[in-house]
């Protein structure tokens, strides 16, 4: 189900661009800008119907679905318009490189934003889940470390988080910056595995941090007079 306003097509100012509106595609997880295309009414309708990004090619004068030849489609999660209703923002998950040059984005030379770097944690969560599921569905005698750790149970996972926490503390007191970063990476990884074992995720931890921040920064109400 694509998140969108049911009246989106009717609200758009199609006349301003002679029946076309620019459509900016943004990665649904990292927030990075992936590409810019154009849509007419038919392309927008096809996108909402298929759940995959469909554009109007100004060169070929026809509709084209992203990935129709390469297979690298865009799974659309949400479609929204800007304040002037003359442009679209497409939130999507890419199935492979977005650019025809083989890069993840058509803006490959743009520096990564901080949010894009942090988004790898969401990717890592997905990898952890995949490793666990693959081990459960396979009879392979050599499952991954992630799968073995998960199979060892909550006590072992909790023990590893505790051990890595101590290693971080020790590295902070007497080791190099590189060692501290390495131990911190180990701690975050093991924490993600433990959360996954409890059917929890990092997003829930972030929500809790945001809740605390909001509670602490909310203006105090004056007492009634």
N, C-alpha and C positions, 0 to 999 in steps of 0.2 A: 504494500500500500504506500503510495507516494504522498508525502505531506504537501498539500497545496490547497489554495483557495478554490472552491468549486466554480467561483465566478471569475477566475483568473483571466481567461481568454477574453471575456467581455470587458474587463477593466483595463486591459492593455491598450496603449495608444498605437495602434497599427498604422495609422495614417502618417505619423511623423516620419517613419522610415520606409514609406512606400510599401507597406505590408510586411516589413521585416523588423525584428527587434534583435539587438545583440544579446547573446546568451553566454554569460560567464560561467564556466564550470569550475567548481571548487571541490577539493577532496573532502569527503564527508567526515573523515577522521582527523586528518592533519590540518585542514583548513587551507592548504596550499592551492594556489590558482593553477589549474591544469591546462585550460585552453579557452579560446574565444570562438564561438560560432554564431550563426544567425538562424533564427526560426521564423517561420510564418505560421499562420493559424493551423495549417495541416501538420506541420512538423511538431508543434506543441501538442496537438491532439494525439499524434502517433506516439510521442514520448510518454504521455500520461497513460496511454493504452498499453503499450508494450513494457513499460518500466525500464526502458533503455533509451539513451539519448539519441534523438533524431533531429537532424538539422536540415536547413535548406542551403544547397550549394549555389552560390551566386555564379560560379564558373560553369557548372554543368546544368544550371537551371532546373534542378530537380531535388527531391528529398533524398537524403542519404543517412543511413544509420551508422553511427560511429562504430567501427570495427566490422563492417559488413564484408570486407575483404580480408582484413588481418585477424579478425576474431577478438580484437582488443576492444570490447564494448565498454560502455559506461552504464553501470547499474544505478539508476536514479533513485535517490532517497527523498529528495524534497525539491520543490520548485517555488520560488518566490519572486516577486517583482520589487523594483525600487520605488522610492517615494513619488517619482513622476510617472510611474507605470509605463515606462518606455524602454525598460531593460529587464532581463531575467537573470536570476542567480540560481544555477543548477547545482545542487549538492549531490555528489555521486561517488560511487566506489569503482575505480578502474579495474578492469580485468586484463592487466598487462600494460605495456607502455602506451601512453596517450599520444605522443607525437609520432608523426610518420618517420622521423629521424631515429626512432627507437629509444627516445628518452622518456622519463616518467612524466614530464610536463613539456608543453610547448614553450615554456619560459625557463628552459634548462639552465641558463646562465644567471638566473636570479638567485641571490643568496638565500639560504634556508632561514626562515623565521624561527624564533625560539619555540613557538608552539609546534612547528613541524618536527623539530628534534625531539621534543617531549612525546610527540605522537607515536614514536617507536615503542613506547611502553604498551600502547594498545596492540601494536603488532606482535610484541613479545607475548602478551597475554594469549593472543590467538595461537601462536606457535606452541605455547605450553599446553593449551587445550588440545591441539592437534596431536602432539606427541602422546598425550595420555590416551586419547581416543584410538590412535593407531595401535598402541600397545594392547588395548583391550580387544581390538578386532583382529589381532594377528597372533600367530603362534611362534613368532620369531624368538629364538633363544637369547638374543642380545638386544633387549629394548634400550632406549635412550636413558641417559642419566635422569632426565626429568621423569620419565615413566617409572623408573626404579624407585626414585625418591617418593613419588606419589603412592606407589604400591606398598612402600614400607609403613605407611600409615601416619596419622596426625602426630603421634608422639615423636617420631623421627624427624618429621618436617619442622615441628616446633623446636626440637633440639638444634637443628641446623640453623634456624633463624637466630636462636640464642647464641650459638657459637659465632656466627657471622657478625652479630651485634658486638660481641666482645672483641672480635678482630678489628672492627671499625674503630672502636674506642682505643685500642692499643696502637693502631696505625696513626690515629690522630695525635697521640702523645709523643711518638718517637720515630715515625717512618716518613718517607718522602711523600710528596703530593701524589705521585703516580701510584704508590702503594695504597694510599688512602682511597683514591678513586677506585682502584681495583677491588678493594675490600667492600667498598660501598656498593659497587655493582653486584658483587656476590650476595650481599644482604638483600638488595632489592629483588634480585632473581628469586631467592629462596622465599621471600615474603610473598611474591606473586604466586608461587606454587602452593604455599600454605593457604592463601586466600581462595585459590581455585578449588582446593580440597574441601573447603567449607561452602562452596557455591557462592563465593563473594568475589568482588573484583576491585580494581584500583579506583574505578569511577566512584564507588561507594565511599572510599577513603577520602577522595577529593571533595565529595559532597559534604562529608562531615567537617573537613577543614573549612570549607566555605561557610557552613552553618555557624561554626564557632567564630569565624571572622565577622560575619554579619551581626552576630549577637554582641560581640565586643565593640563594634564600631557604630552600633545603632545609637542615635541621640537619646539621651536620658530625658524622660518626661518630667515636667515640673509637677510637684505635688499639688493637689487641689487646694485652692485658697478658701 
